[in-house]
Amino acid sequence: MSDDTLDKLVIFLAKRDGIDKLVKTYQYVSKLAHWHLEETQPDLARRFKLWEVAAGMSRKVFRSGRSLSGLNTIRRNPGPTRGLRTLAVLGNAGEMVYFFFDHFTWLSRLGVLDAKLAKKMSFISAFGESVGYIFFIMSDFILMHQGLRKEKLLLKGLEDGEKKEEEVNEGVQKIRGDRVMRLMAVAANVADLVIAVAEIEPNPFCCHAVTLGISGLVSAWAGWYRNWPS
């Protein structure tokens, strides 16, 4: 693959996840801008609010049919062990609920369905989302722990002369690369969990514009890192 940054940006934005992370960045930058300008420049703040709402709605529409991805993951590659398969099923089931009910959320907010449904659908969607994140986080921590054990065994094999240096270096590099990606996934899932909790159980901390804005940007930028072409 070309090392040209523009080529990589085009490939990144051609992916649905790529464009979602870009629009998510718009959404939460505009949320922070609205909060910062609300008292001093209300007219400009109002424009940022409109941008935030439009970006948020666009992301929901982009995710149409996304619930099928979780179903396909469960069918095709749920995990190598019973424990990881269980976590994958539970995590993807929660994510499927999230994406499925998200359809009703944006349809009701647009007025296609009864507007009164929006709050209830949003709650169900956020609940499924939060359940999914919890199991995905658990799965990533288990896999990172397994990776650390494999890395120690490889390094021990090198010290004992049982393995070649080239083989060990290649294995360690692969494990560490996977660990970084999983750390990015955990960061994104924790950040999105905070946003989901704000919807399920509103509280001053999770619902504050700064908390939501920073959480949204952490999630978006972790997604940029994970989806950026190598």
Secondary structure, 3 states (H helix, E strand, C coil): CCCCHHHHHHHHHHCHHHHHHHHHHHHHHHHHHHHHHCCCCHHHHHHHHHHHHHHHHHHHHHCCCCHHHHHHHHHHCCCCCHHHHHHHHHHHHHHHHHHHHHHHHHHHHHCCCCCCHHHHHHHHHHHHHHHHHHHHHHHHHHHHHHHHHHHHHHHHHHHCCCCCHHHHHHHHHHHHHHHHHHHHHHHHHHHHHHHHHHHHCCCHHHHCHHHHHHHHHHHHHHHHHHHCCC
